[in-house]
Every structure is written in structure tokens, then in C-alpha cells.
């Protein structure tokens, strides 16, 4: 019997068998008379730099050879419980799918280069097996590109083939096999030619319905080479469990259940996650088909800014981020629905009527994900720099690590203690601003929060609190099920004003007005902040919903630590105006008296609990609660009030640099993810509001979880 000739396929964020360019090519080659290889070894590695792997240590081992997988700026675990579970489910689904085709999947932990060397060494010890090459798809992230360089170097040293493919999971495809950046479908030949404004990019690829290529067929059973007769085991000191539940347990084992938060949120009674889905390509395809069948795709344009429920947005982003499904699979399912070609969605509104505003909006979102990925290719490490794509060194930030804020007592300390305390309250959802707190609690407890909430949370941290926006991006990386490096970090930059937003620093969200516009009756805040459920309602009684209109308003803000702001509100919810002065804070006027059971003004107590009258606080047992009495930001907002003012950056006077800024630290210290060089080093990474009238439509569609949002 001839010696096995083994092709290794390293799988990372291409966790599917359908519409997979590598598996499609392998299937074709294996059906030829002369096989270039006799066996296929697909491998998935839980990467030790991005996922904590010490839970896989053997019982007699106590120390991992890898440093803890924590973020560079905040020291957060880089992958929390929710995403770890979703990734494990997706990997396990891939394993079962490959087994169904007569192949399989080997699961490993460590660094990709280390695992590959261990496998190659294992086969060197067997004279009856030959590794012919390694294939993998490319990714844009700094760490992922480092993995690719490591694999290429190893294979060059061994004199074996290394082939790096372009994955075809995107909406707009590229010529996969060119070694330089030259795309068949994108309208430019160099990353530097990517427009810095999304609208300009979008216009070059429209009409979107005609842009994507056809999907690739799924290999038939028996058309893939089998696994090798023997596979080198996981190297010490780790061991790989044999069941999905054991893998999830190993991923969760090192993680504190509260993720090191000082006052972690608890799941409110009678509240459930709007993201109750499992990982894996089958779950992603089922979700796509369900959205078409129940009419949610056609209605997406009208519902995408929702806060409660499973179907106000598609929530396909989690599967897209891992490559469990592809953007063009979604597109062609929509085409079949729009053209009435199949029975899918036959009873849903819009069936057979062509593209509608909902399906067009979904394609728009898919394109935004492509754009964020291409921005990562263009700007590389700048994705993680505090100055952002704009290289904006003028923005002043408060830090919790070097460089230190002005109030640091020691250059060797952990940074500004007040800023660290404010950050903890922000992470725990105890800021005193209802929409922000509800979103932060939902995020921690479920791994998901809506696009509209993400925009407001990012703006609140960066613009109202003036804290280093990278801490928010890192926390989202920890918690989000649908984390995608380009979408997450690119969109945090966008909202922080250092990314691709044409308006930059001038855009500030008013989270109270946003709550009035998008959380009718305060139901979202009441769901996730149970302490406020009975504001304006009998305790334990029925639900009496009152909705404030989106009238022109006046806002006044006082930030924790000083600084007040006054500006005219905007009737356009996507672009509230806001300004900050450098005078000392003054206590805002007391809230108007109201009947706590009937007045629309009672909603202000839901959206900002400091506005509750003392008798209402006593009634709800909120007297003495810190976030009620001492919110991080006070925004005096009333329905149907008018006023004027300028729009400026909305955070207090302390920050980095001269004047009230902090000292210490080099420019490299501020960049992150590169051990001083701005790369992703030992750590790493929908819909965002737009700018001008044209960009507003664009950015409202795009955003923080970037479709699928």
C-alpha cells in the first residue's frame, strides 16, 4: 500500500463546508485519476493569544506555556463565556459536517505555528506518511496575518507547499489566487485606493444586487479525501476533550463568572436574551431562512433600530464573523425570494416582487462589513491605535494605564483611580443613564446588544466620559458573540471620531433623546434595569406605557468630575448636538413634579434615575443608590423644550497632554496591540449613524454589529 500523502487544511474563520473555496478545489482534485494527495487533515486551533486555553491543561499540569489571553489596554479576558460557547458550537458543527462527508476535523489548542510544527514533527517520526502541503484562507487582522507568516516560514523551511487562499465569504469577492492585492471584482488594485468614506466606496460597486458571484457547491459525500490513518496527538501539556460540552467547560474553566467585574450584573427576572441561537453553519442557514419566511428580511429597514425581540434585526453577524455562512449565501437566498424562484418565503410579504427596501438594506449592511475589512487591510495596525485611522493626536482621552491622567499620584501606578472607578461603573451598567446601563447589562449577560444601543454606548464612553475608546472595543471583544475584528474596532473608531465618520469628533449621541426616540415606554430599560421597572407604575402592577415624542429639545450635560454642556437638540435622532464648557459643574434643576403613574415626564426617571423625585426614590427603594444619586453624566432633557448652543466634544476637561492632560508614556504606549509598536501584539478585535444627509442614510444602515445586525 502506498504511503499516505497528506494535505493539511488549517481552518480559522471559514467554519463551513458550503461555499468553501478550499474544500471545493480539494473535492475537484480528489476526483481526478491521479490524486495529488491521498488524505486530508483539517485542523482547527483555539488560538492561545485570543482565547484562554489553560482550561485544556492535563490534570497533572498546572501551568500553561502561554501568557493569559488578556487585552492590552484593559486587561480583560479576550474571549468571554458567550463567544467561547458559540465558537465551540461552530467548530463542533464543522467537525460533524466534515465527518458526514467522509472526512473529519482535528481540534487543537496553542498557537497555529506551534501546532503545525508539532504535527509535522509527528509525521517525520513516521516513515510511512508524507505531508505534501498546507492550505489556509487569509484574514486581514494583524494577529491572523502573523499566523500566516509563521505557517509560510515553517513550510518554506520544510521545503513544502504553502498556499494562502482568499476566502469567498464576503459580499464583494476578489481574485483569490493573486499574491499581490489585485481584485477582479473590487474597483481598485491597491489598498491605498480604498476611499476613506463609505459612500464613495459604495458608489463604485453599485448596483449591489448585481455584485456578488455565485456560491460554490457543497462537496458531495465521498468526494473529499479521508482523514490520515494516524494523526499526531495534541502536544503536552494540553489535552483535547472528546465532547462538545467538555470543550465548552474547558473554555469556561479559567474565566471568573463575573469576568473580574466588581459589581457584575445579574440576570433580571422575566427577561430573556434576544440572541438565543447556537453556533454552526446549519443554525446560521436556518436563521437566514427563518428571517425570509417570517417577513423579517422585507421589514428589516423599518425594524433595524429596535431594542427588544429576536427578529427586529437579522443577528446573522455571529455566523458571518466565523465564516459559518457567507454573505453571498444570504444574497442569493434573497434573490430567490425576490424572484420567487423557490418555495422559500412563498407566504411572506414581498415574495416574487423583486428587491424591496428591506432586502436592499440587508445588502447594504453586508457591504459595510466588506468595507470595514478593507479598511483593516488599508490601515493595518492603525485599527488599534488610539489616534485611529485619522491619526488624530489632538483628541484628549482619559486613560487607566500609561500614559497616565493628570490626577495620577504615581507614574508607576495603575492610572487615574477616578477614571478606573468610572470605567467599572460603565462596564457594570451603573452609569445612571438608562439606555447605557440596559445595554451594558444585556451585553454582559447575553453576549449581544442591539446596533442602536452599541452606537450610544460607544459615544457615551468616548464623547461623554472622554475615556480611551479602545477600552470599549476591548470589552466588546470580550463579551460579544458576534465579535469581528474589523467591524468591532473599525466601528468603535467611527463613533469615537477617529475613524471613517466624515463628521469625526462633532458627532455625539444624546442617549436620553435616543431612548425617547427608540425605547417607547422605556420597556427596554425596564427589562434590563429591573430597579426601574416600576417607575411611574404601581409596584408589581400592570404595564402603563407612555411614549414621548421626538420633538426639538434642549439638553444640558454635567459630566462626572466637572464640565457642563448645553446645546440644541435635534429632530434627527442620528445626529444629536451637544457641547461642553470648562466651567465647574452645577446641579441641574430639580425634575418637575409629576404623577408617577400617568405623566409622560415619568419616562425621564427611567432614562435618568437622578430625575426621580425623592418620594419616588423612596417608593422604589432607590434612596442612597450611587448610580441614582451620582450618575456619571447628567443630561437635562425635557420633551418639547427648545434651546440653542454649539456642538463640541462632550466630555470633561481632563485628558491627555498639556493643560489638564496627563503625562507619561510614549506614542507607542498609546497605540496598543503591538507591545509598543501599535500592532495587535499579545491581544486583539450593528449599525452606525451617518453624517451629512447622504452619509446619514449610509451610516444608519451600517454600524457596530454590521450585518448581519
N, C-alpha and C positions, 0 to 999 in steps of 0.2 A: 504494500500500500504506500502511495506517495506521501511524503511529508506534508503536513498542513502548511499552506501559505495564507497567512493571516493579515487581513486589513483591519486596523483599529479605527473606530469612529468615535471621537470624543464629543459627547453631546453636552451642551450647556443650556442655551435658551432656544433650542429647537426641539422641544419635547413633544414630538408628534410623528406619526407615520404618514399622514396625508399631506399632500402639497409640500413634500420634503425633497429638495433637490438632490441631496446626497443619497438618500435611500432610493430615489427614482433612478439615479445613474447606476447605483450598485445593482439594482434589480435588472437593468438592461444588460449590464456587463456579465452578470452571472448566468444569463440565459444564452450567452454566446457559446459556441462549440468549445473554444479554448478559454477557460476561466483565468483571468489574471490573478485571482486569489480563490482559495477553496473555502475559507471560513471568514466570518465577520465577527468582530469583537466590539460591540457598542459599549461604551463606558460613560457613566455619569459620575462626576466628582462633586461632593459637597465641599466647596472651596473654603479652606480654613481661614482665609483672610476676611471672608464675608459672612460666614456662618460659623458660630461657635461649635467646635467638634469634640470638645473634651468629654461630652456625654457618650462618645463611642469608645472611650478607653476600656481596655480589658479590665476585668475585676481586680487583677493583681497589679495594675498600673495606676499611678496617682497623678502623673504629670504629663501634660501634652507637650510635644516638641514645638508647638506653635504658640505664639502670643495670643491672648484673648482677642476675639473678633469684636473690637470696640471702635467706635468712631473717633476721629482725630480731634475734633474740637470739644465735643460734649462728653466723650467717654461713654456713650450709650452702646448697649449691645446692638450690633449692626443688623441682626435679624431676630425679631421678636417671635412670640408664640404663634401668632395668627399666620404670618407669612411662612414660618417654618413648616407649619402643618400643611398649608396649601402647596408649597413646593414639594413636600414629601408625597402628597397625594398625586401630584402631577407626574413625578418621577415613577411612582408605582404604577400609575395608569400606563405610562410609556412601556414599562417592563412587561406588563400583561399584553399590551398590544403587539409588541415585538415577538413575544412568545407565541401569540396567535398566528404569526406569520412564519413560524418555524425557526425564529431566531431567539434573542433574549437580550438582557441588559445586565451588566455588572455594575454594582454600586460601590463607590469608594469614598473615602474622606482624606483630606490633605490638601496640598497644592497640586495643581494639574501637572506641572513639570515633575514633581516628586513622584506622583502616582505613575506617570508614564515611564520614568526611569526604573521604577520597581517592577513594572510589568515586563519591560524589555530585558531586565536582568534575569527575571524569572524564566523567560523563554530562552535566553542564552544558555541556561543550565540544561535545557532540553535539546539534544541534538536532532530531534525528530520534528522540530517546528521552526518555521521561519516567518518573521514579521516583514511584510512587504512594504508597508507604509502606514501613515496616519493621515486621516482626513478630519477636518472640523470646519464649522462655519465661523465667519468673522463677526466680531462685535465692535462697537465704537468706544466703549468705556476704556479708561486708562488702564485699569487692572486687567480687563479682558485682553487688551492688546499686549500687555506684558505676558500674559499666559501664552498668547500666540507666539510671541518671540521666543519664549522658553522652549516651547514644543519644537519650533523650527530649528533652534540651535541644537537641541538634543538629536533631532533626526539628521541634521547635517553632519554631526559628529559620528553618527552611526552609519552614514552613507545610505540612508533610506529615504524613500519618497515622503515629502510633506506637501499636502495640498490644502490650501485655505480657500474655502468656498464663500461666496456671498449668499447669505440666507435669502430666501424669497418670501419672507413673511410680511413684507411691507406692502403699502398701497401702491407706491410707485417703485418699480423694480429697476435693477441695474444689471449690466452685463457682468455675470458672476465670475468669469474666469480671467479677467484682466488684472495684472499685478499692479498696475497704476490706476489711479482714480479716473476712470473714463466710463460714463454710463450710456447705455443705449436708450434709456427712457427718460432720464433726467436731462434738463436742458442746459447743462453746463458740464465742463470736463475737469474742473478743479475745485476743491472745497472752498478756496478763497472766492470763487464766483457766486457762492450761495448768497442771495440777498439777505441783508440784516433785518428786513421787515417781512413778516409772513405774507402780507398781502401781495407784495411784489413776487414772491416765490409762487404763491397760489396761481397768479395770473399766467405764469409760464407753463403750467401743466393743465389748465382747464381746457375743455370740459372734463370734470372729474369722472363722470360716468364712463368715459371712453378711455381712461388712462390705464387701468390695471391689465396685466397679462392674464391669460387663462391659468387656472390652477393645474397642478400636476396630479396625475392619477396616483392612487394608493397602490403600493406593490401587492400583488396577489399572494396568497399563501403558497409557500414553496418556492417563490422567486427570489428570496434572499438567502445568502449562504448561512449555514447553521453556525452556532457558537463553536469555538475550537473544542476539541475533546478534553483539553485541560486548560485551566486558567490560573495564573499565579494568584494566590490569595491576597487579601488586604494585608499590607505590611504592618508590623508592630509599631506602636503599642495599641493599635486600634483593632476593633472587630466590627463586622457588619451584621446587624440583626437580620433575621430571616423573614420578618413580617412587617407590614406597614405600621401597625400600632407600636411595635418595638422601635422602629426608626423614628417615629414622632416622639416617643418617650425619650430617646437618646438626644434628639434635638432640643427638647424642652428641659432636660435634666439640669444643665448648668444655669439656666435662666431663673432668676428670682421671679416669683409670680407677679410682683409689683414693679419689675424692671427698675429697681433701685429708687423708685419714687418715694418721697417722704409721706405723702398722703394720697395714695393711689385711689382712683375712683372705684366704686363698687357698682355692680350691675343693678340698675333701678328695677323695682318690681313692675311686672306687666309691660316690660319693654323688650323688644327683640331686635336682632340685627337685621339690617336691610341687605346684608350680604351673606345669606345663609348657604352659599354654594360651596361645592367641593372642587378641588383641583383636578386637572386632567383634560385631555383633548375631548373625550366624549362629553363631559359635563359642559365644556365650552361650546361644542356644537349643539348640544341640547338647548343651552341657553339662547343661542342665536336663533334657533328655530322657534323657540317659545316666544321670543320677542316679536318675531314676524307674525306668528299665529295669533297672538293676543292683541295685535294692533299697536304695540308699543313703538315699533320702528316708525310707523307712519306718524305717530303722535309725538315723536321724540323732540322735535323743535319746540313744541308747546310745553313739554313737561320737564325738560332737562335741568331746570333750576330748582326742582323740588328738593325736599329735605327728608321726607318720610316715605317709606314704601320701597318695594323691591323693583318696581318697573318704571319709576319716573326717569331713570337713566338706564343705559344698557348694562353697565357693570361688566363689560367684556374686557376691560383693561387688564384684569388679573391674568386672564388666559393669554392675552396678546403679549404681555410682558415676558412670559416664559416660553413663548413660541408654541403653546399648546394648540392654538389656532392661528390662522394668518388673516391679515387684513383683506386679502383678495378672496379668501373663502367667504368672508362676510359680504363683500361686494357682490360676488356672483350669486349668492343666495338672494340678495336684494334684487338683482337683475331678474332672476327667475320669478320672483314675486311681482315685480313691477310689470313684467311682460306676460305674466300669467302662464308661464311655461310648465309649471309643475303644480301639484296639489298643495304645496306648502303655502299656508296663509290664504287659502282659497276663500275663506269666510271672513277675512279681515278687511277693514277699510283700506281702499287703495289697490286692492288686488287687480292686476291687469291694466291699471290706469297709468302706467309709466312712473317715472321718478316724481316723488312728491316732496314737500318741504321737509318732512321728517327724515326720509331716506337720504335726501341730499345733505341734511345736517350731519347724519352719521358719517357719510363720506368725507365731509369737511373735517370732522374730528380725526378720522383715520389719517388724513393728510397732515394734520398738525403733529401727530406722533412722528411721522416721517420727518417733518421739518425740525423737530427737536433733536432727533437722531443726527440729522445732517449738521445741525449747529454743534453738536458734540464733536463730529468729525472736523469741523472747521476750527473750533476754538480749543479743542483738546483739554489740557489741564485747567484752562481758564473757566471751565464749567464749575470748578470747585474753589476758585479764588474769591475772596470776599469782595474784590473790586468788580467781579463779574465779567461778562463778555465786553462790556463798555470800558473796562479798565478804569473804573470810576474811583479814584483815590480821594475825591473830595467828600464823599459821604462819610458821616461820622457815626460810628457804631459803639455800643457798649459791649464789652467782652467779659467772659467768665474765665478766660485763660489768656496767656500772653498774646498780644500786648494788653497791659492791664488798664483798667479805668482809673480816673484821677483819684478816686477815693480809696484805692488800694493802700493798705498800711504797710505792705512789704512787697518789694519786687519779686520775692520768692514765694509769695502767697498764691492762692488759687484764683486770684482776681477779685473783683468787686463783690463783697459779700451781699450787698443790697441787690445787685444785678442777679446774683445766683439765686437769691430768695424769690425775686420776681420771676425768674425763669422757672423755678419749681412750681410756682402757682400757675403759670401759663401751661406747663406740661400737665398738671393735675386737673386743669379745668376749674380753677378757683380764682379767676381774674376779677369776677364781679360783673362781667359783660356776658349776658345770657347766651347769645349766639356763639361766642367764642368758647365758653365753658361747655355748652352742649356738644359742640363739635369735638373738642379735645377729649371729652369723656367717651363719646361714641368711638372715636379713633382708637383709644387705648383698649376699650372693652370689646371691640368687634373687628378691628383691623380695617375699618372703612369709614369714610365720611364723604359727604357729597362734594361735587365740584363747587357749588356756591359757597359752602362752608369753608372749603380749602382756600379759596380766594381771600375770604375775610380773615381767616386765621393768619395767613401769610402776611397780609397787610398790617394786621394788628401787631404782630411781633416786630416787623421791620419798621413800620411807619409810626405807629402809636407808641410802642415801647422803645424803639430805636436800638434793639438788641441784634447782634450779629445774626443775619438771616440764615447762615449755614447751620445754626443750631436747630432751626425749624426743619430744614431739609434733612438733617441727620435723624431727627425724631420721626419724621415721616418715613424715612428709610427703615427705621426700626419697626414701626407699627403697621405700615400699610401692607395689605395683602397684595395690592396691585402695583407695588413699587417697581419703577422702571428708571434706570439711572438717568437717561436723557430727559424724560418727561418730568421727573421729580425735580432734579436740580435746575433744569432749564426754566421750568415754570416758577420755582421759588425765586430765581433771579428776575424773572419777568415782573413778578409782583413787588419784589423788593426795590425795583427801579434801576437795577444794574445789568439787566438783560436786554431782551429784544422788544420791550414795550416802547413804542415811539414816544410816549409821554414821560418815560423814565420816572424820576422822583416825584413828579407832580401828581401822580395818581395815588389817592388814598381812599380806602373804603371806609365808610361810616357804618360800623357794624350794627348800630341801632336802627338807622334807616333801612339797611339791608334786611334786618329782621322784620321790620314793619312791612316791607315790600314782599318778602318771601316766606314769612312764617306766620300766616294768618292765625290769629288767636293765640299765638305763642305755643302751638302744640308741639313743635319740635323741641323747643327749650324745655317745656314742661316734661317731655318724655325722658330727656337725658339729665335734667337737673331736678330731681324729684322734690327737693326742698322748696321749689317754686310752683309745684303743680296746683296748689290751691290758692294762689294769688288771685284775688278778685272773684273767688268762687267759694261756696261753702266747703269746709273741710270734709273730704270724703263724699262730697255731693256730686251732682251731675255736672256735665260739661257745658258751660255757658260761654260760647266763643264770641269775642268781639274783634273786629278787624279794623285797623286804622288804614286810612287811605294813603296814597303816595303823593301827598301834597308837597308844595315847596315849603322848606323848613329852614330854621336857623339852628346851628349846632355850636356848642361851646364845650371845649375839652380841657380837663385838668389831668395831667399825667402824674403818675406816682413819682415823687422826687422833685416835682416842680414843673412849671411851664403850663400856660393856659393857651387855649386856641379858640378862635371864633371865626366862623365863615358861613357863607350862604350855602344851604343845602341845595341839592339838585333834583329836579324831577326825573332825571335819568339815573336809575339805580346803579348802573355800571360805573358811573364816574362822580361820586360824591366829592364835594370840595371841602377843604379842611385846612386850617392854618394854626401855627404855633407861635406864641410870643415867648420872650425870655423873661417875663416878669414872674414874680413868685406866684404860687397857686393861691387862688381864693376859693372859698367854699361856694359852690353853686347855690342858687336859690332853692329853698325847700320845695318839694314837689307840691303841686296843687292838691288841695283836699278833694277826695272823691269817694263815692260809694264803692267799696271794694268789690261789690257783686255785679255792678252794672256799667261802670264808666269805661269808655274806651281808653281813657288815660291810665287805667289799671294795668294795661299792657306794658307801660313803661317800667312798672315794677318787676315784670317778668324779664324784660330785656336788660334792665339795670336795677338790681335789687336795692341799691342805695337810695332809690327814689321811693321806696316803700315808706309810708308814714309809720311812726313809732308804734301806733296801736296795731297796725297790720303786721309789723315785725313780731310783736308780742304774740299775736294770734297764731302766727305760723312758727313760733319758737325759733325765730331767727335773731333775736336780740343777742348781741355780743359776738356774732359770727363775723370773722375777719373779712371775708370777701364781700359781705353785705355792707359793713360799716366802712371798710377801707378798700375800695376797688382799685385796681391798678390804673384805670383810666376812668374819668367821669366825663360823660358826654351829655350835656343838657340839650335834649332833643324833645320837641313837642310837635304834635300834629298841627298843621295849618298855621305855623308861625313863619314869618319872613324875616330876612336879615341879609347882611352883606359882609364881605370880607375877602381876603386874598387866599389863594391856595398855596400852601407851603408844606414842607415836610412836617409830619405830625408827631414828633417825639421830643422829649425834654432836651435841655441844653448840654447835658453831659455826654461826652463821646470820645472818639479817638483823636489824638493830635493836639494842636495848640489850643489856647483859650481854656475851656473846661474839659478838653480832651485828655485821654490817657497817654501815658508814656510807655516806653519799653517795647521790646520786640522789634524784629526786623521785618521788612516787607515779605520775606519768605515765610515768617511766622504767621502772617495774616492769610496766606494763600491756602493752607490746608492740604490734605491728601498727598503729600509728597515728601514728608519728613524734611520740610523746609524748602522744598522746590516746587510746591504747588500741585504736584501730581496726586494720585489717589493713594499712594504710599501704603500705609498699613490699614487703611479703611476706605470707605466709599459713599453712590447713588446708582377729574377734570373739566374744567373749562375756565379760562382767564378772561377778564374783561378787556375790552379793546380801548382805543384811544380816540382818534378823530371819529367822525361819523362813519367813515368807511371801516376804519380799523376796529371800531367798537363792535360792529356786526361780526367781524372776523374773530376778535378775541373772545367775545361772549361765547362763541362756539368752541373755542379751543380752551384748554385750561389745565388744571392741576392734575387731573387723572386721565386726560387726553385719550379719548375713546380708543377704547370704549369707556366713556364716563358713566 
